[in-house]
Amino acid sequence: MNKNRNTGKGPGAKAKLTPVEKLKLEILAELGLLEKVEREGWKALTLAECGRVGGILNSRLRRI
């Protein structure tokens, strides 16, 4: 496992984010879900929220 990536393990985990990961975080912030993911992790998102993020991510990646 790459130790430079933020796996959500430990409070001081530093992240080197890929462009796609940065885009995911941007979308989460736009939807008002970023704090929820930072506080509780990705498992806290509902299926509908994950689908919404994935759909927006897919449409933005197609435009690029």
LOSE-79423 format. One record per residue (C-alpha): residue number from 1; residue in three letters; chain; x, y, z. Coordinates in pm, 1 decimal. Example, Ala and Ser with C-alpha at 12.3 -4.5 7.8 and 13.67 -1.06 7.14 Angstrom:
BEGIN
PANU, i, aa, ch, east, north, up
PANU, 1, ALA, A, 1230.0, -450.0, 780.0
PANU, 2, SER, A, 1367.0, -106.0, 714.0
end
This chain:
BEGIN
PANU, i, aa, ch, east, north, up
PANU, 1, MET, A, 0.0, 0.0, 0.0
PANU, 2, ASN, A, 123.4, 347.0, -85.1
PANU, 3, LYS, A, 179.2, 527.1, 244.4
PANU, 4, ASN, A, 165.7, 874.2, 86.4
PANU, 5, ARG, A, -205.4, 848.8, 19.8
PANU, 6, ASN, A, -470.3, 944.9, 268.6
PANU, 7, THR, A, -650.3, 623.2, 350.3
PANU, 8, GLY, A, -849.0, 783.6, 627.9
PANU, 9, LYS, A, -641.0, 601.4, 885.8
PANU, 10, GLY, A, -511.6, 820.7, 1160.4
PANU, 11, PRO, A, -575.2, 1184.5, 1234.8
PANU, 12, GLY, A, -245.8, 1307.6, 1092.5
PANU, 13, ALA, A, -254.9, 1122.7, 760.9
PANU, 14, LYS, A, -116.7, 1346.1, 485.5
PANU, 15, ALA, A, -256.6, 1321.9, 136.3
PANU, 16, LYS, A, -111.0, 1353.4, -210.4
PANU, 17, LEU, A, -430.7, 1370.3, -406.2
PANU, 18, THR, A, -469.3, 1277.0, -769.3
PANU, 19, PRO, A, -663.1, 1513.4, -997.8
PANU, 20, VAL, A, -966.4, 1279.9, -983.8
PANU, 21, GLU, A, -956.9, 1272.8, -603.2
PANU, 22, LYS, A, -939.5, 1653.0, -596.6
PANU, 23, LEU, A, -1241.2, 1665.0, -827.5
PANU, 24, LYS, A, -1432.7, 1427.7, -598.2
PANU, 25, LEU, A, -1363.3, 1652.9, -300.1
PANU, 26, GLU, A, -1471.7, 1957.7, -499.4
PANU, 27, ILE, A, -1800.0, 1786.0, -588.5
PANU, 28, LEU, A, -1852.9, 1681.2, -226.2
PANU, 29, ALA, A, -1806.5, 2042.8, -116.7
PANU, 30, GLU, A, -2056.6, 2163.8, -377.1
PANU, 31, LEU, A, -2313.0, 1910.8, -254.8
PANU, 32, GLY, A, -2250.7, 1995.6, 111.5
PANU, 33, LEU, A, -2115.4, 1648.9, 189.8
PANU, 34, LEU, A, -1746.8, 1722.7, 243.1
PANU, 35, GLU, A, -1773.0, 1770.2, 619.8
PANU, 36, LYS, A, -1969.6, 1446.2, 653.6
PANU, 37, VAL, A, -1697.5, 1250.6, 469.7
PANU, 38, GLU, A, -1417.2, 1420.4, 664.7
PANU, 39, ARG, A, -1593.0, 1352.1, 995.1
PANU, 40, GLU, A, -1728.0, 999.9, 937.8
PANU, 41, GLY, A, -1550.1, 867.5, 629.1
PANU, 42, TRP, A, -1675.4, 752.2, 290.1
PANU, 43, LYS, A, -1886.6, 477.1, 449.6
PANU, 44, ALA, A, -2116.5, 743.1, 592.8
PANU, 45, LEU, A, -2249.9, 838.3, 248.4
PANU, 46, THR, A, -2579.5, 688.0, 142.1
PANU, 47, LEU, A, -2616.0, 502.5, -185.3
PANU, 48, ALA, A, -2800.2, 801.1, -333.4
PANU, 49, GLU, A, -2523.7, 1042.0, -228.1
PANU, 50, CYS, A, -2255.3, 816.3, -376.0
PANU, 51, GLY, A, -2452.0, 791.8, -698.1
PANU, 52, ARG, A, -2491.8, 1166.6, -717.2
PANU, 53, VAL, A, -2117.6, 1221.8, -668.0
PANU, 54, GLY, A, -2033.9, 951.0, -921.4
PANU, 55, GLY, A, -2274.8, 1089.0, -1179.2
PANU, 56, ILE, A, -2138.6, 1441.7, -1152.5
PANU, 57, LEU, A, -1781.4, 1309.9, -1158.0
PANU, 58, ASN, A, -1852.7, 1107.3, -1470.8
PANU, 59, SER, A, -2009.2, 1400.8, -1655.2
PANU, 60, ARG, A, -1717.6, 1630.5, -1567.1
PANU, 61, LEU, A, -1458.7, 1374.8, -1672.1
PANU, 62, ARG, A, -1632.6, 1336.6, -2008.3
PANU, 63, ARG, A, -1604.7, 1710.8, -2067.8
PANU, 64, ILE, A, -1229.8, 1705.4, -2002.7
end
